[in-house]
Amino acid sequence: MTAAAPYIPPALIDQLRPGAWLVIPVGLPYSYQELMVLEKKASGETETRTILGVSFVPLTGGDDEETNYSAALNSGHR
């Protein structure tokens, strides 16, 4: 992923096969962001870890961005 999302989109997690990794910048635009690695285990559970602070352009398109940013502030999806 080459653009930051306010949270890790569940649709991306759903597309991962067991054993696969997703490397994605997560955070609000023009604010603190973290490069995160999400691994989907054989059981289907996920494990997420933070690698380092980064600064990427925002991920755009799809859902209403204002709603996504608000949801990211109020959720545990990181």
HTML snippet that shows the backbone in 3Dmol.js (N, CA, C, O; Angstrom):
<script src="https://3Dmol.org/build/3Dmol-min.js"></script>
<div id="view" style="width:600px;height:400px;position:relative"></div>
<script>
const pdb = `
ATOM      1  N   MET A   1       0.857  -1.161   0.000  1.00  0.00           N
ATOM      2  CA  MET A   1       0.000   0.000   0.000  1.00  0.00           C
ATOM      3  C   MET A   1       0.905   1.225   0.000  1.00  0.00           C
ATOM      4  O   MET A   1       1.874   1.284   0.757  1.00  0.00           O
ATOM      5  N   THR A   2       0.591   2.207  -0.849  1.00  0.00           N
ATOM      6  CA  THR A   2       1.440   3.395  -0.945  1.00  0.00           C
ATOM      7  C   THR A   2       0.722   4.683  -0.548  1.00  0.00           C
ATOM      8  O   THR A   2       1.191   5.778  -0.859  1.00  0.00           O
ATOM      9  N   ALA A   3      -0.408   4.555   0.133  1.00  0.00           N
ATOM     10  CA  ALA A   3      -1.140   5.715   0.646  1.00  0.00           C
ATOM     11  C   ALA A   3      -1.680   5.355   2.028  1.00  0.00           C
ATOM     12  O   ALA A   3      -2.041   4.206   2.285  1.00  0.00           O
ATOM     13  N   ALA A   4      -1.731   6.348   2.912  1.00  0.00           N
ATOM     14  CA  ALA A   4      -2.171   6.086   4.286  1.00  0.00           C
ATOM     15  C   ALA A   4      -3.686   5.989   4.381  1.00  0.00           C
ATOM     16  O   ALA A   4      -4.413   6.773   3.772  1.00  0.00           O
ATOM     17  N   ALA A   5      -4.143   5.024   5.148  1.00  0.00           N
ATOM     18  CA  ALA A   5      -5.561   4.867   5.464  1.00  0.00           C
ATOM     19  C   ALA A   5      -5.756   5.256   6.928  1.00  0.00           C
ATOM     20  O   ALA A   5      -4.835   5.087   7.728  1.00  0.00           O
ATOM     21  N   PRO A   6      -6.933   5.772   7.300  1.00  0.00           N
ATOM     22  CA  PRO A   6      -7.158   6.139   8.699  1.00  0.00           C
ATOM     23  C   PRO A   6      -7.206   4.913   9.618  1.00  0.00           C
ATOM     24  O   PRO A   6      -7.012   5.034  10.827  1.00  0.00           O
ATOM     25  N   TYR A   7      -7.460   3.752   9.050  1.00  0.00           N
ATOM     26  CA  TYR A   7      -7.469   2.475   9.764  1.00  0.00           C
ATOM     27  C   TYR A   7      -7.232   1.386   8.725  1.00  0.00           C
ATOM     28  O   TYR A   7      -7.320   1.657   7.527  1.00  0.00           O
ATOM     29  N   ILE A   8      -6.937   0.180   9.147  1.00  0.00           N
ATOM     30  CA  ILE A   8      -6.736  -0.909   8.187  1.00  0.00           C
ATOM     31  C   ILE A   8      -8.109  -1.347   7.682  1.00  0.00           C
ATOM     32  O   ILE A   8      -8.917  -1.853   8.460  1.00  0.00           O
ATOM     33  N   PRO A   9      -8.382  -1.159   6.385  1.00  0.00           N
ATOM     34  CA  PRO A   9      -9.700  -1.515   5.855  1.00  0.00           C
ATOM     35  C   PRO A   9      -9.975  -3.019   5.965  1.00  0.00           C
ATOM     36  O   PRO A   9      -9.160  -3.827   5.520  1.00  0.00           O
ATOM     37  N   PRO A  10     -11.117  -3.402   6.553  1.00  0.00           N
ATOM     38  CA  PRO A  10     -11.457  -4.814   6.671  1.00  0.00           C
ATOM     39  C   PRO A  10     -11.466  -5.535   5.322  1.00  0.00           C
ATOM     40  O   PRO A  10     -11.154  -6.724   5.257  1.00  0.00           O
ATOM     41  N   ALA A  11     -11.819  -4.828   4.246  1.00  0.00           N
ATOM     42  CA  ALA A  11     -11.843  -5.453   2.913  1.00  0.00           C
ATOM     43  C   ALA A  11     -10.452  -5.934   2.511  1.00  0.00           C
ATOM     44  O   ALA A  11     -10.325  -6.965   1.849  1.00  0.00           O
ATOM     45  N   LEU A  12      -9.406  -5.203   2.902  1.00  0.00           N
ATOM     46  CA  LEU A  12      -8.046  -5.649   2.594  1.00  0.00           C
ATOM     47  C   LEU A  12      -7.674  -6.880   3.411  1.00  0.00           C
ATOM     48  O   LEU A  12      -7.015  -7.790   2.906  1.00  0.00           O
ATOM     49  N   ILE A  13      -8.090  -6.908   4.658  1.00  0.00           N
ATOM     50  CA  ILE A  13      -7.817  -8.065   5.511  1.00  0.00           C
ATOM     51  C   ILE A  13      -8.521  -9.300   4.959  1.00  0.00           C
ATOM     52  O   ILE A  13      -7.949 -10.390   4.937  1.00  0.00           O
ATOM     53  N   ASP A  14      -9.759  -9.127   4.515  1.00  0.00           N
ATOM     54  CA  ASP A  14     -10.533 -10.243   3.960  1.00  0.00           C
ATOM     55  C   ASP A  14      -9.861 -10.852   2.735  1.00  0.00           C
ATOM     56  O   ASP A  14     -10.009 -12.047   2.479  1.00  0.00           O
ATOM     57  N   GLN A  15      -9.122 -10.043   1.976  1.00  0.00           N
ATOM     58  CA  GLN A  15      -8.473 -10.528   0.752  1.00  0.00           C
ATOM     59  C   GLN A  15      -7.189 -11.306   1.020  1.00  0.00           C
ATOM     60  O   GLN A  15      -6.686 -11.990   0.129  1.00  0.00           O
ATOM     61  N   LEU A  16      -6.654 -11.211   2.237  1.00  0.00           N
ATOM     62  CA  LEU A  16      -5.412 -11.905   2.555  1.00  0.00           C
ATOM     63  C   LEU A  16      -5.658 -13.395   2.752  1.00  0.00           C
ATOM     64  O   LEU A  16      -6.630 -13.798   3.390  1.00  0.00           O
ATOM     65  N   ARG A  17      -4.767 -14.202   2.196  1.00  0.00           N
ATOM     66  CA  ARG A  17      -4.836 -15.638   2.454  1.00  0.00           C
ATOM     67  C   ARG A  17      -4.084 -15.919   3.759  1.00  0.00           C
ATOM     68  O   ARG A  17      -3.233 -15.123   4.154  1.00  0.00           O
ATOM     69  N   PRO A  18      -4.377 -17.019   4.424  1.00  0.00           N
ATOM     70  CA  PRO A  18      -3.639 -17.346   5.645  1.00  0.00           C
ATOM     71  C   PRO A  18      -2.132 -17.405   5.367  1.00  0.00           C
ATOM     72  O   PRO A  18      -1.688 -17.980   4.373  1.00  0.00           O
ATOM     73  N   GLY A  19      -1.365 -16.798   6.267  1.00  0.00           N
ATOM     74  CA  GLY A  19       0.080 -16.736   6.115  1.00  0.00           C
ATOM     75  C   GLY A  19       0.567 -15.483   5.403  1.00  0.00           C
ATOM     76  O   GLY A  19       1.770 -15.224   5.359  1.00  0.00           O
ATOM     77  N   ALA A  20      -0.354 -14.701   4.844  1.00  0.00           N
ATOM     78  CA  ALA A  20       0.026 -13.488   4.100  1.00  0.00           C
ATOM     79  C   ALA A  20       0.200 -12.304   5.038  1.00  0.00           C
ATOM     80  O   ALA A  20      -0.328 -12.285   6.150  1.00  0.00           O
ATOM     81  N   TRP A  21       0.960 -11.305   4.558  1.00  0.00           N
ATOM     82  CA  TRP A  21       1.203 -10.074   5.308  1.00  0.00           C
ATOM     83  C   TRP A  21       0.696  -8.892   4.510  1.00  0.00           C
ATOM     84  O   TRP A  21       0.713  -8.901   3.279  1.00  0.00           O
ATOM     85  N   LEU A  22       0.247  -7.880   5.218  1.00  0.00           N
ATOM     86  CA  LEU A  22      -0.119  -6.597   4.634  1.00  0.00           C
ATOM     87  C   LEU A  22       0.734  -5.537   5.325  1.00  0.00           C
ATOM     88  O   LEU A  22       0.734  -5.431   6.551  1.00  0.00           O
ATOM     89  N   VAL A  23       1.463  -4.752   4.526  1.00  0.00           N
ATOM     90  CA  VAL A  23       2.248  -3.641   5.052  1.00  0.00           C
ATOM     91  C   VAL A  23       1.541  -2.375   4.612  1.00  0.00           C
ATOM     92  O   VAL A  23       1.377  -2.142   3.415  1.00  0.00           O
ATOM     93  N   ILE A  24       1.115  -1.543   5.576  1.00  0.00           N
ATOM     94  CA  ILE A  24       0.272  -0.392   5.257  1.00  0.00           C
ATOM     95  C   ILE A  24       0.543   0.766   6.218  1.00  0.00           C
ATOM     96  O   ILE A  24       0.669   0.562   7.426  1.00  0.00           O
ATOM     97  N   PRO A  25       0.633   1.989   5.672  1.00  0.00           N
ATOM     98  CA  PRO A  25       0.706   3.156   6.550  1.00  0.00           C
ATOM     99  C   PRO A  25      -0.694   3.466   7.087  1.00  0.00           C
ATOM    100  O   PRO A  25      -1.663   3.480   6.328  1.00  0.00           O
ATOM    101  N   VAL A  26      -0.797   3.712   8.392  1.00  0.00           N
ATOM    102  CA  VAL A  26      -2.095   3.948   9.027  1.00  0.00           C
ATOM    103  C   VAL A  26      -2.033   5.243   9.837  1.00  0.00           C
ATOM    104  O   VAL A  26      -1.110   5.455  10.624  1.00  0.00           O
ATOM    105  N   GLY A  27      -3.021   6.096   9.631  1.00  0.00           N
ATOM    106  CA  GLY A  27      -3.120   7.339  10.388  1.00  0.00           C
ATOM    107  C   GLY A  27      -3.907   8.374   9.610  1.00  0.00           C
ATOM    108  O   GLY A  27      -4.203   8.200   8.428  1.00  0.00           O
ATOM    109  N   LEU A  28      -4.234   9.443  10.291  1.00  0.00           N
ATOM    110  CA  LEU A  28      -5.000  10.510   9.663  1.00  0.00           C
ATOM    111  C   LEU A  28      -4.099  11.335   8.751  1.00  0.00           C
ATOM    112  O   LEU A  28      -2.896  11.429   8.992  1.00  0.00           O
ATOM    113  N   PRO A  29      -4.668  11.936   7.704  1.00  0.00           N
ATOM    114  CA  PRO A  29      -3.852  12.736   6.786  1.00  0.00           C
ATOM    115  C   PRO A  29      -3.219  13.933   7.491  1.00  0.00           C
ATOM    116  O   PRO A  29      -3.829  14.577   8.344  1.00  0.00           O
ATOM    117  N   TYR A  30      -1.994  14.202   7.107  1.00  0.00           N
ATOM    118  CA  TYR A  30      -1.256  15.361   7.624  1.00  0.00           C
ATOM    119  C   TYR A  30      -1.107  15.323   9.144  1.00  0.00           C
ATOM    120  O   TYR A  30      -1.002  16.361   9.797  1.00  0.00           O
ATOM    121  N   SER A  31      -1.100  14.119   9.686  1.00  0.00           N
ATOM    122  CA  SER A  31      -0.959  13.902  11.110  1.00  0.00           C
ATOM    123  C   SER A  31       0.009  12.740  11.307  1.00  0.00           C
ATOM    124  O   SER A  31       0.604  12.255  10.345  1.00  0.00           O
ATOM    125  N   TYR A  32       0.164  12.295  12.548  1.00  0.00           N
ATOM    126  CA  TYR A  32       1.060  11.174  12.814  1.00  0.00           C
ATOM    127  C   TYR A  32       0.507   9.906  12.181  1.00  0.00           C
ATOM    128  O   TYR A  32      -0.677   9.596  12.314  1.00  0.00           O
ATOM    129  N   GLN A  33       1.375   9.178  11.494  1.00  0.00           N
ATOM    130  CA  GLN A  33       1.015   7.908  10.876  1.00  0.00           C
ATOM    131  C   GLN A  33       2.067   6.869  11.259  1.00  0.00           C
ATOM    132  O   GLN A  33       3.202   7.211  11.590  1.00  0.00           O
ATOM    133  N   GLU A  34       1.677   5.608  11.210  1.00  0.00           N
ATOM    134  CA  GLU A  34       2.586   4.514  11.528  1.00  0.00           C
ATOM    135  C   GLU A  34       2.576   3.497  10.405  1.00  0.00           C
ATOM    136  O   GLU A  34       1.523   3.192   9.845  1.00  0.00           O
ATOM    137  N   LEU A  35       3.752   2.970  10.073  1.00  0.00           N
ATOM    138  CA  LEU A  35       3.835   1.863   9.137  1.00  0.00           C
ATOM    139  C   LEU A  35       3.545   0.606   9.935  1.00  0.00           C
ATOM    140  O   LEU A  35       4.244   0.297  10.900  1.00  0.00           O
ATOM    141  N   MET A  36       2.512  -0.118   9.528  1.00  0.00           N
ATOM    142  CA  MET A  36       2.073  -1.293  10.278  1.00  0.00           C
ATOM    143  C   MET A  36       2.178  -2.540   9.409  1.00  0.00           C
ATOM    144  O   MET A  36       2.045  -2.479   8.187  1.00  0.00           O
ATOM    145  N   VAL A  37       2.417  -3.664  10.062  1.00  0.00           N
ATOM    146  CA  VAL A  37       2.443  -4.958   9.393  1.00  0.00           C
ATOM    147  C   VAL A  37       1.358  -5.810  10.031  1.00  0.00           C
ATOM    148  O   VAL A  37       1.342  -6.017  11.244  1.00  0.00           O
ATOM    149  N   LEU A  38       0.453  -6.299   9.193  1.00  0.00           N
ATOM    150  CA  LEU A  38      -0.622  -7.176   9.658  1.00  0.00           C
ATOM    151  C   LEU A  38      -0.365  -8.547   9.048  1.00  0.00           C
ATOM    152  O   LEU A  38      -0.183  -8.673   7.837  1.00  0.00           O
ATOM    153  N   GLU A  39      -0.350  -9.569   9.890  1.00  0.00           N
ATOM    154  CA  GLU A  39      -0.172 -10.943   9.419  1.00  0.00           C
ATOM    155  C   GLU A  39      -1.455 -11.714   9.685  1.00  0.00           C
ATOM    156  O   GLU A  39      -1.996 -11.680  10.790  1.00  0.00           O
ATOM    157  N   LYS A  40      -1.935 -12.409   8.661  1.00  0.00           N
ATOM    158  CA  LYS A  40      -3.114 -13.256   8.831  1.00  0.00           C
ATOM    159  C   LYS A  40      -2.636 -14.680   9.132  1.00  0.00           C
ATOM    160  O   LYS A  40      -1.979 -15.311   8.304  1.00  0.00           O
ATOM    161  N   LYS A  41      -2.966 -15.166  10.299  1.00  0.00           N
ATOM    162  CA  LYS A  41      -2.539 -16.492  10.748  1.00  0.00           C
ATOM    163  C   LYS A  41      -3.331 -17.595  10.045  1.00  0.00           C
ATOM    164  O   LYS A  41      -4.358 -17.325   9.422  1.00  0.00           O
ATOM    165  N   ALA A  42      -2.856 -18.829  10.146  1.00  0.00           N
ATOM    166  CA  ALA A  42      -3.540 -19.976   9.541  1.00  0.00           C
ATOM    167  C   ALA A  42      -4.954 -20.125  10.088  1.00  0.00           C
ATOM    168  O   ALA A  42      -5.848 -20.615   9.400  1.00  0.00           O
ATOM    169  N   SER A  43      -5.146 -19.696  11.334  1.00  0.00           N
ATOM    170  CA  SER A  43      -6.460 -19.789  11.979  1.00  0.00           C
ATOM    171  C   SER A  43      -7.433 -18.718  11.478  1.00  0.00           C
ATOM    172  O   SER A  43      -8.631 -18.779  11.754  1.00  0.00           O
ATOM    173  N   GLY A  44      -6.898 -17.725  10.728  1.00  0.00           N
ATOM    174  CA  GLY A  44      -7.732 -16.616  10.276  1.00  0.00           C
ATOM    175  C   GLY A  44      -7.620 -15.391  11.175  1.00  0.00           C
ATOM    176  O   GLY A  44      -8.043 -14.298  10.796  1.00  0.00           O
ATOM    177  N   GLU A  45      -7.049 -15.572  12.368  1.00  0.00           N
ATOM    178  CA  GLU A  45      -6.832 -14.440  13.258  1.00  0.00           C
ATOM    179  C   GLU A  45      -5.720 -13.567  12.698  1.00  0.00           C
ATOM    180  O   GLU A  45      -4.898 -14.027  11.906  1.00  0.00           O
ATOM    181  N   THR A  46      -5.698 -12.307  13.113  1.00  0.00           N
ATOM    182  CA  THR A  46      -4.669 -11.396  12.629  1.00  0.00           C
ATOM    183  C   THR A  46      -3.804 -10.901  13.782  1.00  0.00           C
ATOM    184  O   THR A  46      -4.250 -10.795  14.925  1.00  0.00           O
ATOM    185  N   GLU A  47      -2.561 -10.605  13.446  1.00  0.00           N
ATOM    186  CA  GLU A  47      -1.620 -10.020  14.397  1.00  0.00           C
ATOM    187  C   GLU A  47      -1.057  -8.768  13.738  1.00  0.00           C
ATOM    188  O   GLU A  47      -0.598  -8.820  12.597  1.00  0.00           O
ATOM    189  N   THR A  48      -1.087  -7.647  14.446  1.00  0.00           N
ATOM    190  CA  THR A  48      -0.623  -6.379  13.895  1.00  0.00           C
ATOM    191  C   THR A  48       0.502  -5.833  14.752  1.00  0.00           C
ATOM    192  O   THR A  48       0.449  -5.894  15.980  1.00  0.00           O
ATOM    193  N   ARG A  49       1.526  -5.296  14.094  1.00  0.00           N
ATOM    194  CA  ARG A  49       2.608  -4.642  14.828  1.00  0.00           C
ATOM    195  C   ARG A  49       3.007  -3.363  14.115  1.00  0.00           C
ATOM    196  O   ARG A  49       2.891  -3.255  12.894  1.00  0.00           O
ATOM    197  N   THR A  50       3.473  -2.405  14.881  1.00  0.00           N
ATOM    198  CA  THR A  50       3.919  -1.120  14.361  1.00  0.00           C
ATOM    199  C   THR A  50       5.415  -1.178  14.107  1.00  0.00           C
ATOM    200  O   THR A  50       6.179  -1.676  14.935  1.00  0.00           O
ATOM    201  N   ILE A  51       5.829  -0.662  12.948  1.00  0.00           N
ATOM    202  CA  ILE A  51       7.241  -0.675  12.584  1.00  0.00           C
ATOM    203  C   ILE A  51       7.897   0.668  12.896  1.00  0.00           C
ATOM    204  O   ILE A  51       8.899   0.708  13.609  1.00  0.00           O
ATOM    205  N   LEU A  52       7.346   1.778  12.372  1.00  0.00           N
ATOM    206  CA  LEU A  52       7.907   3.102  12.607  1.00  0.00           C
ATOM    207  C   LEU A  52       6.933   4.188  12.174  1.00  0.00           C
ATOM    208  O   LEU A  52       5.966   3.915  11.463  1.00  0.00           O
ATOM    209  N   GLY A  53       7.188   5.407  12.600  1.00  0.00           N
ATOM    210  CA  GLY A  53       6.392   6.554  12.191  1.00  0.00           C
ATOM    211  C   GLY A  53       6.725   6.931  10.747  1.00  0.00           C
ATOM    212  O   GLY A  53       7.883   6.868  10.334  1.00  0.00           O
ATOM    213  N   VAL A  54       5.705   7.323   9.984  1.00  0.00           N
ATOM    214  CA  VAL A  54       5.868   7.666   8.572  1.00  0.00           C
ATOM    215  C   VAL A  54       4.974   8.846   8.206  1.00  0.00           C
ATOM    216  O   VAL A  54       4.196   9.327   9.030  1.00  0.00           O
ATOM    217  N   SER A  55       5.092   9.306   6.969  1.00  0.00           N
ATOM    218  CA  SER A  55       4.228  10.359   6.445  1.00  0.00           C
ATOM    219  C   SER A  55       3.908  10.033   4.986  1.00  0.00           C
ATOM    220  O   SER A  55       4.769  10.161   4.115  1.00  0.00           O
ATOM    221  N   PHE A  56       2.672   9.613   4.723  1.00  0.00           N
ATOM    222  CA  PHE A  56       2.209   9.244   3.389  1.00  0.00           C
ATOM    223  C   PHE A  56       1.040  10.133   2.985  1.00  0.00           C
ATOM    224  O   PHE A  56       0.408  10.766   3.832  1.00  0.00           O
ATOM    225  N   VAL A  57       0.759  10.176   1.694  1.00  0.00           N
ATOM    226  CA  VAL A  57      -0.433  10.872   1.205  1.00  0.00           C
ATOM    227  C   VAL A  57      -1.650  10.069   1.634  1.00  0.00           C
ATOM    228  O   VAL A  57      -1.539   8.863   1.854  1.00  0.00           O
ATOM    229  N   PRO A  58      -2.833  10.718   1.761  1.00  0.00           N
ATOM    230  CA  PRO A  58      -4.033   9.993   2.189  1.00  0.00           C
ATOM    231  C   PRO A  58      -4.557   9.040   1.123  1.00  0.00           C
ATOM    232  O   PRO A  58      -4.437   9.301  -0.074  1.00  0.00           O
ATOM    233  N   LEU A  59      -5.135   7.939   1.570  1.00  0.00           N
ATOM    234  CA  LEU A  59      -5.857   7.016   0.702  1.00  0.00           C
ATOM    235  C   LEU A  59      -7.196   7.658   0.381  1.00  0.00           C
ATOM    236  O   LEU A  59      -7.907   8.075   1.295  1.00  0.00           O
ATOM    237  N   THR A  60      -7.557   7.749  -0.885  1.00  0.00           N
ATOM    238  CA  THR A  60      -8.804   8.407  -1.278  1.00  0.00           C
ATOM    239  C   THR A  60      -9.696   7.451  -2.049  1.00  0.00           C
ATOM    240  O   THR A  60      -9.270   6.380  -2.481  1.00  0.00           O
ATOM    241  N   GLY A  61     -10.953   7.870  -2.211  1.00  0.00           N
ATOM    242  CA  GLY A  61     -11.901   7.086  -2.993  1.00  0.00           C
ATOM    243  C   GLY A  61     -12.714   6.158  -2.114  1.00  0.00           C
ATOM    244  O   GLY A  61     -12.458   6.013  -0.919  1.00  0.00           O
ATOM    245  N   GLY A  62     -13.695   5.536  -2.735  1.00  0.00           N
ATOM    246  CA  GLY A  62     -14.524   4.579  -2.013  1.00  0.00           C
ATOM    247  C   GLY A  62     -15.531   5.259  -1.132  1.00  0.00           C
ATOM    248  O   GLY A  62     -16.372   6.021  -1.610  1.00  0.00           O
ATOM    249  N   ASP A  63     -15.456   4.991   0.158  1.00  0.00           N
ATOM    250  CA  ASP A  63     -16.416   5.501   1.127  1.00  0.00           C
ATOM    251  C   ASP A  63     -16.219   6.995   1.388  1.00  0.00           C
ATOM    252  O   ASP A  63     -15.243   7.598   0.941  1.00  0.00           O
ATOM    253  N   ASP A  64     -17.145   7.559   2.105  1.00  0.00           N
ATOM    254  CA  ASP A  64     -17.077   8.960   2.514  1.00  0.00           C
ATOM    255  C   ASP A  64     -15.873   9.170   3.425  1.00  0.00           C
ATOM    256  O   ASP A  64     -15.823   8.612   4.521  1.00  0.00           O
ATOM    257  N   GLU A  65     -14.898   9.972   2.982  1.00  0.00           N
ATOM    258  CA  GLU A  65     -13.665  10.154   3.732  1.00  0.00           C
ATOM    259  C   GLU A  65     -13.880  10.783   5.096  1.00  0.00           C
ATOM    260  O   GLU A  65     -13.224  10.392   6.061  1.00  0.00           O
ATOM    261  N   GLU A  66     -14.777  11.740   5.198  1.00  0.00           N
ATOM    262  CA  GLU A  66     -15.051  12.382   6.492  1.00  0.00           C
ATOM    263  C   GLU A  66     -15.532  11.346   7.502  1.00  0.00           C
ATOM    264  O   GLU A  66     -15.111  11.361   8.658  1.00  0.00           O
ATOM    265  N   THR A  67     -16.405  10.455   7.073  1.00  0.00           N
ATOM    266  CA  THR A  67     -16.905   9.392   7.939  1.00  0.00           C
ATOM    267  C   THR A  67     -15.777   8.459   8.337  1.00  0.00           C
ATOM    268  O   THR A  67     -15.688   8.051   9.495  1.00  0.00           O
ATOM    269  N   ASN A  68     -14.904   8.114   7.379  1.00  0.00           N
ATOM    270  CA  ASN A  68     -13.782   7.224   7.676  1.00  0.00           C
ATOM    271  C   ASN A  68     -12.863   7.825   8.724  1.00  0.00           C
ATOM    272  O   ASN A  68     -12.437   7.116   9.636  1.00  0.00           O
ATOM    273  N   TYR A  69     -12.542   9.115   8.622  1.00  0.00           N
ATOM    274  CA  TYR A  69     -11.656   9.755   9.582  1.00  0.00           C
ATOM    275  C   TYR A  69     -12.278   9.774  10.961  1.00  0.00           C
ATOM    276  O   TYR A  69     -11.594   9.522  11.953  1.00  0.00           O
ATOM    277  N   SER A  70     -13.563  10.068  11.037  1.00  0.00           N
ATOM    278  CA  SER A  70     -14.266  10.080  12.328  1.00  0.00           C
ATOM    279  C   SER A  70     -14.284   8.673  12.932  1.00  0.00           C
ATOM    280  O   SER A  70     -14.063   8.499  14.130  1.00  0.00           O
ATOM    281  N   ALA A  71     -14.546   7.684  12.097  1.00  0.00           N
ATOM    282  CA  ALA A  71     -14.580   6.303  12.581  1.00  0.00           C
ATOM    283  C   ALA A  71     -13.208   5.881  13.085  1.00  0.00           C
ATOM    284  O   ALA A  71     -13.103   5.168  14.083  1.00  0.00           O
ATOM    285  N   ALA A  72     -12.168   6.315  12.407  1.00  0.00           N
ATOM    286  CA  ALA A  72     -10.807   5.940  12.820  1.00  0.00           C
ATOM    287  C   ALA A  72     -10.463   6.528  14.184  1.00  0.00           C
ATOM    288  O   ALA A  72      -9.777   5.894  14.985  1.00  0.00           O
ATOM    289  N   LEU A  73     -10.931   7.717  14.438  1.00  0.00           N
ATOM    290  CA  LEU A  73     -10.658   8.359  15.730  1.00  0.00           C
ATOM    291  C   LEU A  73     -11.361   7.641  16.878  1.00  0.00           C
ATOM    292  O   LEU A  73     -10.887   7.645  18.014  1.00  0.00           O
ATOM    293  N   ASN A  74     -12.508   7.021  16.560  1.00  0.00           N
ATOM    294  CA  ASN A  74     -13.338   6.424  17.613  1.00  0.00           C
ATOM    295  C   ASN A  74     -13.292   4.912  17.654  1.00  0.00           C
ATOM    296  O   ASN A  74     -14.072   4.296  18.380  1.00  0.00           O
ATOM    297  N   SER A  75     -12.390   4.288  16.885  1.00  0.00           N
ATOM    298  CA  SER A  75     -12.379   2.824  16.852  1.00  0.00           C
ATOM    299  C   SER A  75     -11.027   2.273  17.259  1.00  0.00           C
ATOM    300  O   SER A  75     -10.057   3.011  17.436  1.00  0.00           O
ATOM    301  N   GLY A  76     -10.989   0.997  17.398  1.00  0.00           N
ATOM    302  CA  GLY A  76      -9.729   0.316  17.694  1.00  0.00           C
ATOM    303  C   GLY A  76      -9.100  -0.269  16.450  1.00  0.00           C
ATOM    304  O   GLY A  76      -8.136  -1.026  16.562  1.00  0.00           O
ATOM    305  N   HIS A  77      -9.608   0.050  15.258  1.00  0.00           N
ATOM    306  CA  HIS A  77      -9.063  -0.482  14.011  1.00  0.00           C
ATOM    307  C   HIS A  77      -7.807   0.254  13.629  1.00  0.00           C
ATOM    308  O   HIS A  77      -7.862   1.256  12.916  1.00  0.00           O
ATOM    309  N   ARG A  78      -6.674  -0.230  14.093  1.00  0.00           N
ATOM    310  CA  ARG A  78      -5.396   0.356  13.733  1.00  0.00           C
ATOM    311  C   ARG A  78      -4.428  -0.743  13.484  1.00  0.00           C
ATOM    312  O   ARG A  78      -3.269  -0.484  13.161  1.00  0.00           O
TER     313      ARG A  78
END
`;
const viewer = $3Dmol.createViewer("view");
viewer.addModel(pdb, "pdb");
viewer.setStyle({}, {cartoon: {color: "spectrum"}});
viewer.zoomTo();
viewer.render();
</script>
